[in-house]
Amino acid sequence: DVGYLAGYAAEALVDGKLTGAAGEKFTAGTLGEKEIVADGDGTQVMLGDPFKFDASNIAEWKSVY
C-alpha cells in the first residue's frame, strides 16, 4: 500500500493538483482521501495509524514476518 499511495501522491504533484503543503487533500484510489500533514521541517502523507507490536499481539504476527 505504501507504493500505491506514493504513486497517487506523485501523480497529483506532477499534474499540479498538489503542491505538498500541509492541509491539502487528494484521493488515492481505493485508499480513499488522504491529507498532507506537517512533519518537522517538511510534510508527509500518512498511510494509516502506527501499529505497535507487543506481547499481547506478537503471536498473531509471528508467522507474517
PDB file with SEQRES, HELIX, SHEET and CRYST1 records, atoms N, CA, C and O in Angstrom:
SEQRES   1 A   65  ASP VAL GLY TYR LEU ALA GLY TYR ALA ALA GLU ALA LEU          
SEQRES   2 A   65  VAL ASP GLY LYS LEU THR GLY ALA ALA GLY GLU LYS PHE          
SEQRES   3 A   65  THR ALA GLY THR LEU GLY GLU LYS GLU ILE VAL ALA ASP          
SEQRES   4 A   65  GLY ASP GLY THR GLN VAL MET LEU GLY ASP PRO PHE LYS          
SEQRES   5 A   65  PHE ASP ALA SER ASN ILE ALA GLU TRP LYS SER VAL TYR          
HELIX    1 AA1 VAL A    2  VAL A   14  1                                  13    
HELIX    2 AA2 GLY A   29  LEU A   31  5                                   3    
HELIX    3 AA3 ILE A   58  TRP A   61  1                                   4    
SHEET    1 AA1 3 LYS A  25  THR A  27  0                                        
SHEET    2 AA1 3 GLU A  33  ASP A  39 -1                                        
SHEET    3 AA1 3 GLY A  42  VAL A  45 -1                                        
CRYST1    1.000    1.000    1.000  90.00  90.00  90.00 P 1           1          
ATOM      1  N   ASP A   1       0.804  -1.205   0.000  1.00  0.00           N  
ATOM      2  CA  ASP A   1       0.000   0.000   0.000  1.00  0.00           C  
ATOM      3  C   ASP A   1       0.850   1.275   0.000  1.00  0.00           C  
ATOM      4  O   ASP A   1       0.413   2.314  -0.495  1.00  0.00           O  
ATOM      5  N   VAL A   2       2.053   1.196   0.550  1.00  0.00           N  
ATOM      6  CA  VAL A   2       2.912   2.381   0.595  1.00  0.00           C  
ATOM      7  C   VAL A   2       3.249   2.849  -0.821  1.00  0.00           C  
ATOM      8  O   VAL A   2       3.168   4.042  -1.117  1.00  0.00           O  
ATOM      9  N   GLY A   3       3.621   1.925  -1.685  1.00  0.00           N  
ATOM     10  CA  GLY A   3       3.930   2.278  -3.066  1.00  0.00           C  
ATOM     11  C   GLY A   3       2.712   2.785  -3.819  1.00  0.00           C  
ATOM     12  O   GLY A   3       2.813   3.710  -4.625  1.00  0.00           O  
ATOM     13  N   TYR A   4       1.562   2.178  -3.552  1.00  0.00           N  
ATOM     14  CA  TYR A   4       0.298   2.576  -4.173  1.00  0.00           C  
ATOM     15  C   TYR A   4      -0.015   4.029  -3.809  1.00  0.00           C  
ATOM     16  O   TYR A   4      -0.361   4.830  -4.677  1.00  0.00           O  
ATOM     17  N   LEU A   5       0.108   4.362  -2.526  1.00  0.00           N  
ATOM     18  CA  LEU A   5      -0.137   5.724  -2.062  1.00  0.00           C  
ATOM     19  C   LEU A   5       0.886   6.686  -2.655  1.00  0.00           C  
ATOM     20  O   LEU A   5       0.532   7.784  -3.084  1.00  0.00           O  
ATOM     21  N   ALA A   6       2.143   6.280  -2.679  1.00  0.00           N  
ATOM     22  CA  ALA A   6       3.196   7.131  -3.239  1.00  0.00           C  
ATOM     23  C   ALA A   6       2.942   7.429  -4.712  1.00  0.00           C  
ATOM     24  O   ALA A   6       3.201   8.539  -5.177  1.00  0.00           O  
ATOM     25  N   GLY A   7       2.437   6.445  -5.442  1.00  0.00           N  
ATOM     26  CA  GLY A   7       2.122   6.647  -6.851  1.00  0.00           C  
ATOM     27  C   GLY A   7       1.051   7.701  -7.055  1.00  0.00           C  
ATOM     28  O   GLY A   7       1.181   8.569  -7.919  1.00  0.00           O  
ATOM     29  N   TYR A   8      -0.003   7.628  -6.263  1.00  0.00           N  
ATOM     30  CA  TYR A   8      -1.071   8.625  -6.369  1.00  0.00           C  
ATOM     31  C   TYR A   8      -0.581  10.014  -5.956  1.00  0.00           C  
ATOM     32  O   TYR A   8      -0.937  11.011  -6.585  1.00  0.00           O  
ATOM     33  N   ALA A   9       0.231  10.082  -4.906  1.00  0.00           N  
ATOM     34  CA  ALA A   9       0.766  11.372  -4.469  1.00  0.00           C  
ATOM     35  C   ALA A   9       1.676  11.963  -5.543  1.00  0.00           C  
ATOM     36  O   ALA A   9       1.588  13.153  -5.844  1.00  0.00           O  
ATOM     37  N   ALA A  10       2.540  11.144  -6.117  1.00  0.00           N  
ATOM     38  CA  ALA A  10       3.446  11.616  -7.168  1.00  0.00           C  
ATOM     39  C   ALA A  10       2.674  12.113  -8.384  1.00  0.00           C  
ATOM     40  O   ALA A  10       2.997  13.160  -8.947  1.00  0.00           O  
ATOM     41  N   GLU A  11       1.658  11.361  -8.785  1.00  0.00           N  
ATOM     42  CA  GLU A  11       0.855  11.772  -9.937  1.00  0.00           C  
ATOM     43  C   GLU A  11       0.173  13.112  -9.674  1.00  0.00           C  
ATOM     44  O   GLU A  11       0.156  13.982 -10.544  1.00  0.00           O  
ATOM     45  N   ALA A  12      -0.388  13.280  -8.477  1.00  0.00           N  
ATOM     46  CA  ALA A  12      -1.064  14.536  -8.140  1.00  0.00           C  
ATOM     47  C   ALA A  12      -0.076  15.703  -8.135  1.00  0.00           C  
ATOM     48  O   ALA A  12      -0.421  16.806  -8.559  1.00  0.00           O  
ATOM     49  N   LEU A  13       1.137  15.471  -7.663  1.00  0.00           N  
ATOM     50  CA  LEU A  13       2.158  16.522  -7.676  1.00  0.00           C  
ATOM     51  C   LEU A  13       2.553  16.888  -9.102  1.00  0.00           C  
ATOM     52  O   LEU A  13       2.645  18.069  -9.437  1.00  0.00           O  
ATOM     53  N   VAL A  14       2.788  15.886  -9.939  1.00  0.00           N  
ATOM     54  CA  VAL A  14       3.185  16.124 -11.335  1.00  0.00           C  
ATOM     55  C   VAL A  14       2.081  16.835 -12.107  1.00  0.00           C  
ATOM     56  O   VAL A  14       2.354  17.715 -12.923  1.00  0.00           O  
ATOM     57  N   ASP A  15       0.829  16.449 -11.846  1.00  0.00           N  
ATOM     58  CA  ASP A  15      -0.310  17.051 -12.546  1.00  0.00           C  
ATOM     59  C   ASP A  15      -0.682  18.428 -12.005  1.00  0.00           C  
ATOM     60  O   ASP A  15      -1.581  19.075 -12.542  1.00  0.00           O  
ATOM     61  N   GLY A  16      -0.006  18.887 -10.949  1.00  0.00           N  
ATOM     62  CA  GLY A  16      -0.291  20.197 -10.375  1.00  0.00           C  
ATOM     63  C   GLY A  16      -1.513  20.229  -9.483  1.00  0.00           C  
ATOM     64  O   GLY A  16      -1.999  21.309  -9.144  1.00  0.00           O  
ATOM     65  N   LYS A  17      -2.024  19.068  -9.096  1.00  0.00           N  
ATOM     66  CA  LYS A  17      -3.190  19.004  -8.214  1.00  0.00           C  
ATOM     67  C   LYS A  17      -2.798  19.184  -6.751  1.00  0.00           C  
ATOM     68  O   LYS A  17      -3.648  19.476  -5.910  1.00  0.00           O  
ATOM     69  N   LEU A  18      -1.518  19.010  -6.448  1.00  0.00           N  
ATOM     70  CA  LEU A  18      -0.977  19.193  -5.103  1.00  0.00           C  
ATOM     71  C   LEU A  18       0.289  20.025  -5.187  1.00  0.00           C  
ATOM     72  O   LEU A  18       1.019  19.979  -6.176  1.00  0.00           O  
ATOM     73  N   THR A  19       0.536  20.792  -4.123  1.00  0.00           N  
ATOM     74  CA  THR A  19       1.815  21.495  -4.011  1.00  0.00           C  
ATOM     75  C   THR A  19       2.680  20.867  -2.928  1.00  0.00           C  
ATOM     76  O   THR A  19       3.880  21.131  -2.857  1.00  0.00           O  
ATOM     77  N   GLY A  20       2.074  20.035  -2.086  1.00  0.00           N  
ATOM     78  CA  GLY A  20       2.791  19.427  -0.973  1.00  0.00           C  
ATOM     79  C   GLY A  20       2.618  20.185   0.325  1.00  0.00           C  
ATOM     80  O   GLY A  20       3.277  19.877   1.318  1.00  0.00           O  
ATOM     81  N   ALA A  21       1.733  21.178   0.330  1.00  0.00           N  
ATOM     82  CA  ALA A  21       1.503  21.973   1.531  1.00  0.00           C  
ATOM     83  C   ALA A  21       0.629  21.218   2.528  1.00  0.00           C  
ATOM     84  O   ALA A  21      -0.292  20.497   2.145  1.00  0.00           O  
ATOM     85  N   ALA A  22       0.932  21.395   3.808  1.00  0.00           N  
ATOM     86  CA  ALA A  22       0.130  20.774   4.861  1.00  0.00           C  
ATOM     87  C   ALA A  22      -1.324  21.213   4.729  1.00  0.00           C  
ATOM     88  O   ALA A  22      -1.613  22.384   4.484  1.00  0.00           O  
ATOM     89  N   GLY A  23      -2.229  20.260   4.896  1.00  0.00           N  
ATOM     90  CA  GLY A  23      -3.655  20.535   4.813  1.00  0.00           C  
ATOM     91  C   GLY A  23      -4.282  20.185   3.480  1.00  0.00           C  
ATOM     92  O   GLY A  23      -5.502  20.043   3.389  1.00  0.00           O  
ATOM     93  N   GLU A  24      -3.468  20.043   2.441  1.00  0.00           N  
ATOM     94  CA  GLU A  24      -4.015  19.644   1.141  1.00  0.00           C  
ATOM     95  C   GLU A  24      -4.507  18.204   1.211  1.00  0.00           C  
ATOM     96  O   GLU A  24      -3.950  17.383   1.939  1.00  0.00           O  
ATOM     97  N   LYS A  25      -5.554  17.907   0.451  1.00  0.00           N  
ATOM     98  CA  LYS A  25      -6.116  16.558   0.412  1.00  0.00           C  
ATOM     99  C   LYS A  25      -6.194  16.077  -1.029  1.00  0.00           C  
ATOM    100  O   LYS A  25      -6.326  16.870  -1.961  1.00  0.00           O  
ATOM    101  N   PHE A  26      -6.109  14.757  -1.192  1.00  0.00           N  
ATOM    102  CA  PHE A  26      -6.243  14.153  -2.510  1.00  0.00           C  
ATOM    103  C   PHE A  26      -6.804  12.753  -2.348  1.00  0.00           C  
ATOM    104  O   PHE A  26      -6.738  12.166  -1.267  1.00  0.00           O  
ATOM    105  N   THR A  27      -7.354  12.225  -3.427  1.00  0.00           N  
ATOM    106  CA  THR A  27      -7.899  10.872  -3.402  1.00  0.00           C  
ATOM    107  C   THR A  27      -6.848   9.910  -3.929  1.00  0.00           C  
ATOM    108  O   THR A  27      -6.276  10.114  -5.000  1.00  0.00           O  
ATOM    109  N   ALA A  28      -6.604   8.851  -3.153  1.00  0.00           N  
ATOM    110  CA  ALA A  28      -5.585   7.857  -3.501  1.00  0.00           C  
ATOM    111  C   ALA A  28      -6.244   6.529  -3.834  1.00  0.00           C  
ATOM    112  O   ALA A  28      -6.045   5.536  -3.135  1.00  0.00           O  
ATOM    113  N   GLY A  29      -7.028   6.515  -4.900  1.00  0.00           N  
ATOM    114  CA  GLY A  29      -7.675   5.278  -5.350  1.00  0.00           C  
ATOM    115  C   GLY A  29      -8.479   4.611  -4.257  1.00  0.00           C  
ATOM    116  O   GLY A  29      -9.274   5.262  -3.579  1.00  0.00           O  
ATOM    117  N   THR A  30      -8.276   3.315  -4.081  1.00  0.00           N  
ATOM    118  CA  THR A  30      -9.049   2.545  -3.096  1.00  0.00           C  
ATOM    119  C   THR A  30      -8.676   2.878  -1.656  1.00  0.00           C  
ATOM    120  O   THR A  30      -9.369   2.456  -0.730  1.00  0.00           O  
ATOM    121  N   LEU A  31      -7.589   3.628  -1.449  1.00  0.00           N  
ATOM    122  CA  LEU A  31      -7.211   4.045  -0.096  1.00  0.00           C  
ATOM    123  C   LEU A  31      -8.032   5.235   0.376  1.00  0.00           C  
ATOM    124  O   LEU A  31      -8.007   5.582   1.557  1.00  0.00           O  
ATOM    125  N   GLY A  32      -8.757   5.859  -0.540  1.00  0.00           N  
ATOM    126  CA  GLY A  32      -9.620   6.978  -0.179  1.00  0.00           C  
ATOM    127  C   GLY A  32      -8.875   8.299  -0.096  1.00  0.00           C  
ATOM    128  O   GLY A  32      -7.794   8.465  -0.661  1.00  0.00           O  
ATOM    129  N   GLU A  33      -9.480   9.232   0.622  1.00  0.00           N  
ATOM    130  CA  GLU A  33      -8.923  10.570   0.733  1.00  0.00           C  
ATOM    131  C   GLU A  33      -7.781  10.591   1.751  1.00  0.00           C  
ATOM    132  O   GLU A  33      -7.901  10.048   2.849  1.00  0.00           O  
ATOM    133  N   LYS A  34      -6.688  11.217   1.370  1.00  0.00           N  
ATOM    134  CA  LYS A  34      -5.521  11.363   2.238  1.00  0.00           C  
ATOM    135  C   LYS A  34      -5.182  12.840   2.362  1.00  0.00           C  
ATOM    136  O   LYS A  34      -5.436  13.631   1.454  1.00  0.00           O  
ATOM    137  N   GLU A  35      -4.604  13.198   3.504  1.00  0.00           N  
ATOM    138  CA  GLU A  35      -4.245  14.592   3.762  1.00  0.00           C  
ATOM    139  C   GLU A  35      -2.745  14.716   3.993  1.00  0.00           C  
ATOM    140  O   GLU A  35      -2.130  13.867   4.638  1.00  0.00           O  
ATOM    141  N   ILE A  36      -2.177  15.771   3.463  1.00  0.00           N  
ATOM    142  CA  ILE A  36      -0.775  16.068   3.702  1.00  0.00           C  
ATOM    143  C   ILE A  36      -0.686  16.740   5.069  1.00  0.00           C  
ATOM    144  O   ILE A  36      -1.420  17.686   5.354  1.00  0.00           O  
ATOM    145  N   VAL A  37       0.218  16.244   5.907  1.00  0.00           N  
ATOM    146  CA  VAL A  37       0.360  16.762   7.271  1.00  0.00           C  
ATOM    147  C   VAL A  37       1.775  17.286   7.488  1.00  0.00           C  
ATOM    148  O   VAL A  37       2.724  16.844   6.841  1.00  0.00           O  
ATOM    149  N   ALA A  38       1.896  18.241   8.417  1.00  0.00           N  
ATOM    150  CA  ALA A  38       3.202  18.778   8.777  1.00  0.00           C  
ATOM    151  C   ALA A  38       4.009  17.703   9.491  1.00  0.00           C  
ATOM    152  O   ALA A  38       3.465  16.896  10.245  1.00  0.00           O  
ATOM    153  N   ASP A  39       5.321  17.706   9.241  1.00  0.00           N  
ATOM    154  CA  ASP A  39       6.221  16.745   9.875  1.00  0.00           C  
ATOM    155  C   ASP A  39       7.592  17.393  10.018  1.00  0.00           C  
ATOM    156  O   ASP A  39       8.378  17.413   9.071  1.00  0.00           O  
ATOM    157  N   GLY A  40       7.873  17.914  11.190  1.00  0.00           N  
ATOM    158  CA  GLY A  40       9.155  18.590  11.395  1.00  0.00           C  
ATOM    159  C   GLY A  40       9.279  19.792  10.487  1.00  0.00           C  
ATOM    160  O   GLY A  40       8.457  20.707  10.538  1.00  0.00           O  
ATOM    161  N   ASP A  41      10.310  19.793   9.652  1.00  0.00           N  
ATOM    162  CA  ASP A  41      10.540  20.907   8.727  1.00  0.00           C  
ATOM    163  C   ASP A  41       9.894  20.691   7.369  1.00  0.00           C  
ATOM    164  O   ASP A  41      10.089  21.497   6.459  1.00  0.00           O  
ATOM    165  N   GLY A  42       9.126  19.612   7.217  1.00  0.00           N  
ATOM    166  CA  GLY A  42       8.515  19.308   5.923  1.00  0.00           C  
ATOM    167  C   GLY A  42       7.095  18.812   6.075  1.00  0.00           C  
ATOM    168  O   GLY A  42       6.398  19.161   7.028  1.00  0.00           O  
ATOM    169  N   THR A  43       6.674  17.995   5.127  1.00  0.00           N  
ATOM    170  CA  THR A  43       5.330  17.421   5.150  1.00  0.00           C  
ATOM    171  C   THR A  43       5.400  15.952   4.765  1.00  0.00           C  
ATOM    172  O   THR A  43       6.411  15.480   4.244  1.00  0.00           O  
ATOM    173  N   GLN A  44       4.310  15.235   5.028  1.00  0.00           N  
ATOM    174  CA  GLN A  44       4.212  13.831   4.641  1.00  0.00           C  
ATOM    175  C   GLN A  44       2.750  13.440   4.503  1.00  0.00           C  
ATOM    176  O   GLN A  44       1.854  14.173   4.923  1.00  0.00           O  
ATOM    177  N   VAL A  45       2.524  12.283   3.912  1.00  0.00           N  
ATOM    178  CA  VAL A  45       1.191  11.695   3.820  1.00  0.00           C  
ATOM    179  C   VAL A  45       1.232  10.409   4.632  1.00  0.00           C  
ATOM    180  O   VAL A  45       2.069   9.542   4.385  1.00  0.00           O  
ATOM    181  N   MET A  46       0.337  10.285   5.594  1.00  0.00           N  
ATOM    182  CA  MET A  46       0.291   9.092   6.436  1.00  0.00           C  
ATOM    183  C   MET A  46      -0.617   8.054   5.785  1.00  0.00           C  
ATOM    184  O   MET A  46      -1.740   8.360   5.384  1.00  0.00           O  
ATOM    185  N   LEU A  47      -0.122   6.837   5.687  1.00  0.00           N  
ATOM    186  CA  LEU A  47      -0.925   5.741   5.147  1.00  0.00           C  
ATOM    187  C   LEU A  47      -1.989   5.321   6.149  1.00  0.00           C  
ATOM    188  O   LEU A  47      -3.120   5.024   5.765  1.00  0.00           O  
ATOM    189  N   GLY A  48      -1.644   5.294   7.404  1.00  0.00           N  
ATOM    190  CA  GLY A  48      -2.574   4.901   8.463  1.00  0.00           C  
ATOM    191  C   GLY A  48      -1.933   5.115   9.813  1.00  0.00           C  
ATOM    192  O   GLY A  48      -0.805   5.598   9.905  1.00  0.00           O  
ATOM    193  N   ASP A  49      -2.641   4.760  10.847  1.00  0.00           N  
ATOM    194  CA  ASP A  49      -2.115   4.898  12.193  1.00  0.00           C  
ATOM    195  C   ASP A  49      -0.952   3.934  12.407  1.00  0.00           C  
ATOM    196  O   ASP A  49      -0.956   2.829  11.865  1.00  0.00           O  
ATOM    197  N   PRO A  50       0.046   4.345  13.195  1.00  0.00           N  
ATOM    198  CA  PRO A  50       1.147   3.434  13.507  1.00  0.00           C  
ATOM    199  C   PRO A  50       0.622   2.208  14.259  1.00  0.00           C  
ATOM    200  O   PRO A  50      -0.379   2.290  14.970  1.00  0.00           O  
ATOM    201  N   PHE A  51       1.296   1.090  14.097  1.00  0.00           N  
ATOM    202  CA  PHE A  51       0.889  -0.144  14.777  1.00  0.00           C  
ATOM    203  C   PHE A  51       1.978  -0.536  15.754  1.00  0.00           C  
ATOM    204  O   PHE A  51       3.157  -0.560  15.399  1.00  0.00           O  
ATOM    205  N   LYS A  52       1.595  -0.840  16.974  1.00  0.00           N  
ATOM    206  CA  LYS A  52       2.555  -1.238  17.999  1.00  0.00           C  
ATOM    207  C   LYS A  52       2.541  -2.750  18.165  1.00  0.00           C  
ATOM    208  O   LYS A  52       1.522  -3.336  18.529  1.00  0.00           O  
ATOM    209  N   PHE A  53       3.675  -3.373  17.897  1.00  0.00           N  
ATOM    210  CA  PHE A  53       3.832  -4.799  18.143  1.00  0.00           C  
ATOM    211  C   PHE A  53       4.285  -4.963  19.587  1.00  0.00           C  
ATOM    212  O   PHE A  53       5.264  -4.346  20.006  1.00  0.00           O  
ATOM    213  N   ASP A  54       3.575  -5.796  20.351  1.00  0.00           N  
ATOM    214  CA  ASP A  54       3.970  -6.054  21.733  1.00  0.00           C  
ATOM    215  C   ASP A  54       3.561  -7.472  22.129  1.00  0.00           C  
ATOM    216  O   ASP A  54       3.079  -8.241  21.298  1.00  0.00           O  
ATOM    217  N   ALA A  55       3.755  -7.809  23.394  1.00  0.00           N  
ATOM    218  CA  ALA A  55       3.495  -9.171  23.872  1.00  0.00           C  
ATOM    219  C   ALA A  55       2.047  -9.600  23.671  1.00  0.00           C  
ATOM    220  O   ALA A  55       1.771 -10.791  23.525  1.00  0.00           O  
ATOM    221  N   SER A  56       1.125  -8.647  23.662  1.00  0.00           N  
ATOM    222  CA  SER A  56      -0.294  -9.007  23.536  1.00  0.00           C  
ATOM    223  C   SER A  56      -0.700  -9.390  22.117  1.00  0.00           C  
ATOM    224  O   SER A  56      -1.738 -10.026  21.931  1.00  0.00           O  
ATOM    225  N   ASN A  57       0.096  -9.016  21.107  1.00  0.00           N  
ATOM    226  CA  ASN A  57      -0.308  -9.307  19.729  1.00  0.00           C  
ATOM    227  C   ASN A  57       0.776  -9.982  18.883  1.00  0.00           C  
ATOM    228  O   ASN A  57       0.542 -10.286  17.713  1.00  0.00           O  
ATOM    229  N   ILE A  58       1.941 -10.216  19.450  1.00  0.00           N  
ATOM    230  CA  ILE A  58       3.048 -10.737  18.645  1.00  0.00           C  
ATOM    231  C   ILE A  58       2.779 -12.141  18.107  1.00  0.00           C  
ATOM    232  O   ILE A  58       3.252 -12.478  17.021  1.00  0.00           O  
ATOM    233  N   ALA A  59       2.037 -12.962  18.833  1.00  0.00           N  
ATOM    234  CA  ALA A  59       1.732 -14.318  18.351  1.00  0.00           C  
ATOM    235  C   ALA A  59       0.949 -14.271  17.045  1.00  0.00           C  
ATOM    236  O   ALA A  59       1.134 -15.114  16.167  1.00  0.00           O  
ATOM    237  N   GLU A  60       0.085 -13.293  16.930  1.00  0.00           N  
ATOM    238  CA  GLU A  60      -0.714 -13.117  15.708  1.00  0.00           C  
ATOM    239  C   GLU A  60       0.174 -12.782  14.506  1.00  0.00           C  
ATOM    240  O   GLU A  60      -0.143 -13.165  13.380  1.00  0.00           O  
ATOM    241  N   TRP A  61       1.262 -12.083  14.731  1.00  0.00           N  
ATOM    242  CA  TRP A  61       2.110 -11.586  13.655  1.00  0.00           C  
ATOM    243  C   TRP A  61       3.371 -12.403  13.409  1.00  0.00           C  
ATOM    244  O   TRP A  61       4.063 -12.162  12.420  1.00  0.00           O  
ATOM    245  N   LYS A  62       3.690 -13.355  14.269  1.00  0.00           N  
ATOM    246  CA  LYS A  62       4.969 -14.065  14.147  1.00  0.00           C  
ATOM    247  C   LYS A  62       5.120 -14.817  12.830  1.00  0.00           C  
ATOM    248  O   LYS A  62       6.235 -14.951  12.326  1.00  0.00           O  
ATOM    249  N   SER A  63       4.035 -15.304  12.271  1.00  0.00           N  
ATOM    250  CA  SER A  63       4.132 -16.042  11.010  1.00  0.00           C  
ATOM    251  C   SER A  63       4.118 -15.125   9.782  1.00  0.00           C  
ATOM    252  O   SER A  63       4.433 -15.562   8.676  1.00  0.00           O  
ATOM    253  N   VAL A  64       3.762 -13.891   9.974  1.00  0.00           N  
ATOM    254  CA  VAL A  64       3.724 -12.937   8.863  1.00  0.00           C  
ATOM    255  C   VAL A  64       5.140 -12.523   8.477  1.00  0.00           C  
ATOM    256  O   VAL A  64       5.455 -12.391   7.294  1.00  0.00           O  
ATOM    257  N   TYR A  65       5.975 -12.322   9.464  1.00  0.00           N  
ATOM    258  CA  TYR A  65       7.347 -11.875   9.218  1.00  0.00           C  
ATOM    259  C   TYR A  65       8.291 -12.984   9.543  1.00  0.00           C  
ATOM    260  O   TYR A  65       9.504 -12.822   9.407  1.00  0.00           O  
TER     261      TYR A  65                                                      
END                                                                             
